Amino acid sequence: MDIIKYDVYSGPNIGVFTSVNDEFVFIPNGFAKTKAENLAHYLQTEYLMTPVANTRLLGILMVLNNHGILLPKTSSPDEIANLRKRTDLNIKMLDTKHNALGNLICVNDKGGVISPIVEKEYIKEIEDTLDIEVIQKRIAGFHQVGAVMKANNLGGIIHPEADEEDIKNFSNILGVNIEPTTINGGIPFVSSGMLANSHAVVVGNLTNGPEIMMLTRAFTN
């Protein structure tokens, strides 16, 4: 699996503005076409331009795997209709008061870990939309589990201060090896600086050699 360094809006926080599964990389409206084509090429997907909640913060606000997409309640009807028209994925707008779903939920096609602050009444909707089973647990003291752990169907990385027993548990839930590391030269909020699907991992351009080694260990072994 290739690990590629790239930037978005001249910065390393590619996971803030974009999101990906094995078929699509979701990119904000107005994103440079050449950059969109490059990301789609690296990740071996199509690119699909869309706002979420009328913003560019796709990675923070949306959650997806190869079965479905979760959107915040601030998403517009046009955004939802466009995603339903252009993909075959299950699309669900969660009515939770928490809008930054991408920061609160980490999933792949095998399972998921959800922040304990997400109301339990939405757990079944999440599981049904994404066709997975999930648990609720903090990571390294953080409620923002989607911000501090990132996984695809081959591997994952997590905040370097995550508890060893938790890492084992999350590895079982997600069905992949998970390694503790940082991104972009020491940032523990790993999802902010990466995209990962079954074809490739794209990381922010400040990601250093030791971090690349840990990414290789996590996603290619």
C-alpha positions in Angstrom: 0.0 0.0 0.0 1.3 3.4 -1.0 1.7 6.1 1.6 1.7 9.5 -0.1 2.4 13.0 1.3 0.2 15.8 0.1 -1.4 19.1 1.1 -4.8 20.7 1.0 -5.3 24.5 0.8 -1.5 24.8 1.2 -1.6 23.1 4.5 -1.1 19.6 6.0 -4.6 19.1 7.5 -6.0 17.0 4.7 -8.3 15.1 6.9 -10.2 18.2 8.1 -11.4 19.1 4.6 -11.8 15.7 2.8 -13.1 12.2 3.5 -12.8 8.9 1.6 -14.0 5.3 1.1 -12.9 2.8 -1.5 -15.1 4.4 -4.2 -15.1 8.1 -3.6 -13.0 10.9 -2.2 -15.3 13.6 -1.0 -14.0 17.1 -1.6 -15.3 20.6 -0.9 -17.0 22.6 -3.7 -14.5 24.9 -5.4 -11.5 22.7 -4.7 -8.9 22.9 -7.4 -9.6 20.4 -10.1 -6.0 19.3 -10.5 -5.7 18.7 -6.8 -8.9 16.7 -6.8 -7.8 14.6 -9.7 -4.5 14.0 -7.9 -6.2 12.8 -4.7 -8.5 10.6 -6.7 -5.6 9.1 -8.5 -3.6 8.4 -5.3 -6.6 6.8 -3.6 -7.9 5.0 -6.8 -11.3 6.5 -6.5 -13.6 9.0 -8.2 -13.8 12.4 -6.6 -17.1 13.9 -5.6 -17.4 17.6 -4.7 -19.9 18.6 -2.1 -20.3 20.9 0.9 -21.5 19.5 4.3 -23.6 21.8 6.4 -22.6 24.5 3.8 -19.0 24.3 4.9 -15.7 22.9 3.6 -15.1 20.8 6.8 -16.1 17.5 5.3 -13.7 15.4 7.4 -14.9 16.9 10.6 -18.6 16.7 9.9 -19.2 13.4 8.0 -18.5 9.8 8.7 -18.4 7.1 6.1 -17.4 3.6 5.2 -18.2 1.5 2.1 -21.8 1.0 3.3 -23.0 4.4 4.2 -22.5 8.0 5.2 -23.5 9.8 8.4 -24.2 13.5 8.2 -25.0 16.1 10.9 -28.4 17.6 11.3 -27.1 20.9 9.9 -26.7 19.3 6.5 -29.0 20.8 3.8 -31.7 18.9 1.9 -29.8 19.6 -1.3 -26.6 18.1 0.0 -28.4 15.0 1.1 -30.2 14.6 -2.2 -27.0 15.1 -4.2 -25.2 12.4 -2.2 -28.1 10.0 -2.6 -28.2 10.7 -6.4 -24.5 10.3 -7.0 -23.7 7.3 -4.7 -25.4 4.0 -3.9 -24.5 4.4 -0.2 -26.9 4.5 2.7 -27.3 8.2 3.7 -28.4 9.1 7.2 -28.7 12.5 8.8 -28.3 12.0 12.6 -30.5 14.3 14.7 -27.9 14.4 17.5 -27.0 17.8 18.9 -23.3 17.0 18.1 -22.5 18.1 14.6 -18.8 17.2 14.3 -19.5 13.6 13.7 -16.1 12.9 12.1 -14.4 14.0 15.3 -16.6 11.7 17.4 -16.8 8.4 15.4 -14.1 6.1 14.0 -15.2 3.3 11.7 -14.2 0.9 9.0 -16.3 -1.8 7.3 -15.8 -4.2 10.3 -16.7 -2.1 13.3 -16.6 1.3 15.0 -15.7 3.2 18.1 -18.0 6.1 19.1 -17.6 8.8 21.6 -19.6 8.3 24.8 -21.1 11.8 24.4 -23.1 10.6 21.4 -26.6 9.8 22.7 -27.3 6.1 22.9 -30.6 6.5 21.0 -28.6 7.0 17.8 -26.4 3.9 18.1 -28.7 1.6 16.2 -29.1 4.2 13.4 -25.3 4.4 13.1 -24.9 0.6 13.1 -27.7 0.1 10.5 -26.5 2.9 8.2 -22.9 1.7 8.2 -23.7 -2.1 8.6 -21.3 -2.5 11.5 -21.3 -3.0 15.3 -19.9 -0.3 17.5 -18.8 0.4 21.1 -18.7 3.6 23.0 -15.4 4.5 24.7 -13.1 7.5 25.2 -9.5 7.3 23.9 -6.6 8.7 26.0 -9.1 10.7 28.0 -10.6 12.3 24.8 -14.2 12.2 23.8 -13.2 13.0 20.3 -12.4 9.4 19.3 -12.7 10.1 15.6 -10.1 12.7 15.9 -7.5 10.6 17.7 -8.0 7.3 15.8 -8.1 6.5 12.1 -8.6 3.1 10.5 -9.3 1.5 7.1 -9.9 -2.2 6.5 -6.2 -3.0 6.6 -4.9 -1.1 9.7 -5.2 1.9 11.9 -3.3 4.5 14.0 -4.2 6.0 17.4 -3.2 8.7 19.8 0.2 7.8 21.3 -1.1 8.0 24.9 -3.9 5.5 24.3 -4.1 2.7 26.9 -2.6 -0.6 25.7 -5.7 -2.6 26.7 -7.9 -0.1 24.8 -5.7 -0.5 21.7 -6.2 -4.3 21.9 -10.0 -3.9 22.3 -10.2 -1.4 19.4 -8.2 -3.7 17.3 -10.6 -6.5 17.9 -13.6 -4.2 17.2 -12.2 -2.9 14.0 -10.5 -6.2 12.9 -7.2 -4.6 12.2 -3.8 -3.9 13.7 -3.6 -0.5 15.4 -0.4 1.4 16.1 0.1 4.4 18.4 1.7 7.4 16.6 1.3 11.0 15.6 0.9 12.7 12.2 2.4 15.9 10.6 5.4 16.1 12.9 3.9 15.4 16.3 0.2 16.0 16.1 -1.7 13.4 18.1 -5.1 14.2 16.5 -4.2 11.8 13.7 -7.4 12.1 11.6 -6.7 15.7 10.9 -3.7 14.9 8.8 -4.6 11.8 6.8 -7.0 9.9 4.4 -7.0 6.1 4.3 -8.9 3.6 2.2 -8.1 0.1 1.0 -5.9 1.4 -1.8 -3.6 4.0 -0.3 -2.9 6.3 2.7 -2.4 10.0 2.0 -0.9 12.1 4.8 -0.1 15.7 5.4 3.1 17.0 4.0 4.6 17.7 7.4 4.5 14.0 8.3 8.1 12.9 9.2 10.2 9.8 8.7 9.4 8.1 12.0 5.7 8.7 11.5 5.9 7.2 8.0 7.6 4.1 9.6 4.7 3.7 12.0 2.1 4.2 9.3 3.9 1.5 7.2 3.8 -0.8 10.2 0.1 -0.1 10.8 -1.2 -0.3 7.3 1.1 -2.6 5.3 1.8 -5.5 7.7 
